[in-house]
Amino acid sequence: MKIYDTHWDLERIFDTVRLLRNHWDRRDSNMEFYTLGKTVYLDGNTPDYYSCQAGVNQILLKHFNFMYEDLKEMLATILGEPVFFNHDIALPGFHVFPSDPQFLSMYGPWHVDLPHNTLGLGDKDTQAYTIAIKLPTGGGGMDIQINGKEDYLEYEEGKMYLHDGTDVHRISCYKEYQPDEFRITLQGHLVRHNGELITFW
């Protein structure tokens, strides 16, 4: 796991995510879990996933182009080569969790990141990242299993958490509940496809 500071205007991004609430996809009928953007792990290799091309990708580019340009530049600096979007697949997008007391006892499922396999993009130079945009009072983070031991990685707003995705991990539960708060992160993956590093979700 490597951690980098984005130096982004987080309030601008947070306000824009909320402005686009009509474009959030509700991902669970029993709890407050949404995405802004399509994602392989929830949508699969399906027509609904590829609807992003003419749908939510265009909305994201319109409203977050400033952020995406910074993201590509930051990744290119870290990785030492240009990083590209493939506009046929989903752009990096947002997990959105409005505060809910259920999250005090609910975790994400344990998993490893294999979206590149689902889409048939190959498996060379794969990585995954999370950027914390807004965290609730009790914080937020990732539970991760390394060498059979479970650990908790607490996120900080504005930090990028870059890892290879092969360690088993999950979204951790809330540590404290306060109403009217949000846990919002930008999520993305990297893979080398047709010789280029691309980032997607």
MIDREN-93055 format. One record per residue (C-alpha): x, y, z; residue number from 1. Coordinates in steps of 0.02 Angstrom, whole numbers, always signed. Example, Ala and Ser with C-alpha at 12.3 -4.5 7.8 and 13.67 -1.06 7.14 Angstrom:
2
+--------+--------+--------+-----+
|      x |      y |      z |   n |
+--------+--------+--------+-----+
|   +615 |   -225 |   +390 |   1 |
|   +684 |    -53 |   +357 |   2 |
+--------+--------+--------+-----+
***
This chain:
201
+--------+--------+--------+-----+
|      x |      y |      z |   n |
+--------+--------+--------+-----+
|     +0 |     +0 |     +0 |   1 |
|    +67 |   +170 |    -50 |   2 |
|    -11 |   +334 |     +4 |   3 |
|     -5 |   +500 |    -88 |   4 |
|    -76 |   +673 |    -58 |   5 |
|   -188 |   +739 |   -198 |   6 |
|   -196 |   +923 |   -146 |   7 |
|   -370 |   +927 |   -225 |   8 |
|   -512 |  +1049 |   -193 |   9 |
|   -612 |   +921 |    -95 |  10 |
|   -759 |  +1036 |    -54 |  11 |
|   -784 |  +1072 |   -239 |  12 |
|   -786 |   +886 |   -278 |  13 |
|   -901 |   +848 |   -131 |  14 |
|  -1023 |   +985 |   -178 |  15 |
|  -1025 |   +925 |   -359 |  16 |
|  -1059 |   +744 |   -309 |  17 |
|  -1209 |   +803 |   -207 |  18 |
|  -1266 |   +916 |   -349 |  19 |
|  -1275 |   +761 |   -461 |  20 |
|  -1383 |   +662 |   -340 |  21 |
|  -1511 |   +624 |   -478 |  22 |
|  -1374 |   +524 |   -565 |  23 |
|  -1327 |   +415 |   -416 |  24 |
|  -1365 |   +230 |   -437 |  25 |
|  -1439 |   +152 |   -280 |  26 |
|  -1347 |    -11 |   -253 |  27 |
|  -1444 |    -88 |   -108 |  28 |
|  -1629 |    -68 |    -72 |  29 |
|  -1601 |    -95 |   +115 |  30 |
|  -1465 |    +33 |   +149 |  31 |
|  -1395 |   +199 |    +93 |  32 |
|  -1266 |   +141 |    -33 |  33 |
|  -1246 |   +227 |   -202 |  34 |
|  -1122 |   +249 |   -341 |  35 |
|  -1095 |   +395 |   -458 |  36 |
|  -1029 |   +300 |   -607 |  37 |
|  -1037 |   +121 |   -669 |  38 |
|   -922 |    -10 |   -595 |  39 |
|   -872 |   -185 |   -649 |  40 |
|   -892 |   -265 |   -478 |  41 |
|  -1075 |   -215 |   -467 |  42 |
|  -1128 |   -204 |   -651 |  43 |
|  -1021 |   -343 |   -725 |  44 |
|   -983 |   -364 |   -910 |  45 |
|  -1160 |   -313 |   -959 |  46 |
|  -1252 |   -190 |  -1071 |  47 |
|  -1295 |    -91 |   -915 |  48 |
|  -1109 |    -70 |   -878 |  49 |
|  -1070 |    -15 |  -1057 |  50 |
|  -1213 |   +110 |  -1052 |  51 |
|  -1084 |   +220 |   -966 |  52 |
|  -1011 |   +265 |  -1137 |  53 |
|  -1152 |   +382 |  -1184 |  54 |
|  -1222 |   +401 |  -1009 |  55 |
|  -1138 |   +433 |   -843 |  56 |
|   -962 |   +447 |   -917 |  57 |
|  -1018 |   +604 |  -1009 |  58 |
|  -1092 |   +677 |   -850 |  59 |
|   -934 |   +640 |   -752 |  60 |
|   -823 |   +718 |   -885 |  61 |
|   -931 |   +873 |   -894 |  62 |
|   -928 |   +905 |   -707 |  63 |
|   -761 |   +832 |   -652 |  64 |
|   -643 |   +862 |   -797 |  65 |
|   -532 |   +967 |   -682 |  66 |
|   -517 |   +819 |   -563 |  67 |
|   -487 |   +689 |   -699 |  68 |
|   -346 |   +790 |   -777 |  69 |
|   -263 |   +802 |   -606 |  70 |
|   -291 |   +616 |   -578 |  71 |
|   -206 |   +566 |   -740 |  72 |
|    -61 |   +684 |   -708 |  73 |
|    -39 |   +619 |   -531 |  74 |
|    -43 |   +436 |   -584 |  75 |
|    +78 |   +470 |   -726 |  76 |
|   +200 |   +551 |   -604 |  77 |
|   +186 |   +406 |   -482 |  78 |
|   +200 |   +270 |   -615 |  79 |
|   +325 |   +356 |   -729 |  80 |
|   +222 |   +349 |   -889 |  81 |
|    +61 |   +420 |   -961 |  82 |
|   -105 |   +352 |   -899 |  83 |
|   -258 |   +353 |  -1011 |  84 |
|   -447 |   +332 |  -1003 |  85 |
|   -532 |   +205 |  -1115 |  86 |
|   -697 |   +290 |  -1150 |  87 |
|   -779 |   +126 |  -1200 |  88 |
|   -779 |    +75 |  -1016 |  89 |
|   -820 |   +161 |   -853 |  90 |
|   -719 |   +307 |   -789 |  91 |
|   -660 |   +305 |   -609 |  92 |
|   -814 |   +345 |   -506 |  93 |
|   -879 |   +375 |   -332 |  94 |
|   -939 |   +268 |   -188 |  95 |
|  -1069 |   +370 |    -95 |  96 |
|  -1128 |   +320 |    +79 |  97 |
|  -1245 |   +445 |   +165 |  98 |
|  -1232 |   +413 |   +352 |  99 |
|  -1340 |   +271 |   +415 | 100 |
|  -1333 |   +188 |   +587 | 101 |
|  -1333 |    +18 |   +500 | 102 |
|  -1153 |    +51 |   +448 | 103 |
|  -1096 |    +36 |   +629 | 104 |
|  -1112 |   -153 |   +611 | 105 |
|  -1102 |   -179 |   +422 | 106 |
|   -945 |   -209 |   +320 | 107 |
|   -914 |   -229 |   +135 | 108 |
|   -882 |   -407 |    +75 | 109 |
|   -705 |   -475 |    +80 | 110 |
|   -633 |   -477 |    -96 | 111 |
|   -485 |   -454 |   -212 | 112 |
|   -493 |   -339 |   -363 | 113 |
|   -513 |   -430 |   -529 | 114 |
|   -615 |   -311 |   -641 | 115 |
|   -484 |   -324 |   -778 | 116 |
|   -522 |   -511 |   -792 | 117 |
|   -710 |   -480 |   -797 | 118 |
|   -688 |   -361 |   -945 | 119 |
|   -553 |   -466 |  -1030 | 120 |
|   -423 |   -327 |  -1020 | 121 |
|   -278 |   -440 |   -972 | 122 |
|   -190 |   -443 |   -805 | 123 |
|    -28 |   -347 |   -831 | 124 |
|    +23 |   -205 |   -712 | 125 |
|   -142 |   -206 |   -619 | 126 |
|   -171 |    -91 |   -472 | 127 |
|   -316 |    -13 |   -379 | 128 |
|   -338 |   +150 |   -286 | 129 |
|   -457 |   +241 |   -171 | 130 |
|   -457 |   +429 |   -142 | 131 |
|   -550 |   +490 |    +12 | 132 |
|   -656 |   +641 |    -34 | 133 |
|   -768 |   +657 |   +119 | 134 |
|   -767 |   +558 |   +280 | 135 |
|   -893 |   +555 |   +424 | 136 |
|   -853 |   +604 |   +603 | 137 |
|   -799 |   +428 |   +647 | 138 |
|   -684 |   +417 |   +498 | 139 |
|   -679 |   +280 |   +367 | 140 |
|   -560 |   +155 |   +297 | 141 |
|   -518 |    -18 |   +235 | 142 |
|   -498 |   -183 |   +325 | 143 |
|   -358 |   -284 |   +246 | 144 |
|   -288 |   -459 |   +272 | 145 |
|   -100 |   -476 |   +253 | 146 |
|    -13 |   -641 |   +290 | 147 |
|   -168 |   -704 |   +378 | 148 |
|   -181 |   -553 |   +493 | 149 |
|   -321 |   -426 |   +486 | 150 |
|   -278 |   -242 |   +496 | 151 |
|   -374 |    -78 |   +483 | 152 |
|   -313 |    +61 |   +368 | 153 |
|   -393 |   +226 |   +416 | 154 |
|   -417 |   +347 |   +272 | 155 |
|   -378 |   +532 |   +274 | 156 |
|   -472 |   +654 |   +164 | 157 |
|   -371 |   +701 |    +10 | 158 |
|   -258 |   +548 |    +16 | 159 |
|   -240 |   +418 |   -123 | 160 |
|   -218 |   +237 |    -67 | 161 |
|   -135 |   +138 |   -207 | 162 |
|   -115 |    -50 |   -198 | 163 |
|   -106 |   -201 |   -312 | 164 |
|   -279 |   -264 |   -264 | 165 |
|   -223 |   -441 |   -225 | 166 |
|   -230 |   -431 |    -35 | 167 |
|   -403 |   -477 |    +29 | 168 |
|   -491 |   -317 |    +85 | 169 |
|   -660 |   -239 |   +119 | 170 |
|   -743 |    -74 |   +163 | 171 |
|   -737 |    -57 |   +351 | 172 |
|   -887 |    -15 |   +459 | 173 |
|   -921 |   +155 |   +535 | 174 |
|   -836 |   +188 |   +701 | 175 |
|   -962 |   +322 |   +751 | 176 |
|  -1132 |   +376 |   +683 | 177 |
|  -1186 |   +555 |   +657 | 178 |
|  -1335 |   +602 |   +548 | 179 |
|  -1320 |   +702 |   +388 | 180 |
|  -1141 |   +653 |   +350 | 181 |
|  -1060 |   +564 |   +202 | 182 |
|   -924 |   +440 |   +162 | 183 |
|   -873 |   +477 |    -17 | 184 |
|   -723 |   +403 |   -107 | 185 |
|   -661 |   +404 |   -285 | 186 |
|   -625 |   +226 |   -343 | 187 |
|   -519 |   +166 |   -488 | 188 |
|   -416 |    +25 |   -562 | 189 |
|   -265 |    +17 |   -676 | 190 |
|   -214 |   -112 |   -806 | 191 |
|    -99 |   -116 |   -956 | 192 |
|   -208 |   -140 |  -1109 | 193 |
|   -143 |   -136 |  -1288 | 194 |
|    +22 |    -73 |  -1219 | 195 |
|    -52 |    +76 |  -1125 | 196 |
|    -91 |    +99 |   -941 | 197 |
|   -276 |   +137 |   -926 | 198 |
|   -379 |   +184 |   -775 | 199 |
|   -561 |   +135 |   -759 | 200 |
|   -693 |    +72 |   -638 | 201 |
+--------+--------+--------+-----+
***
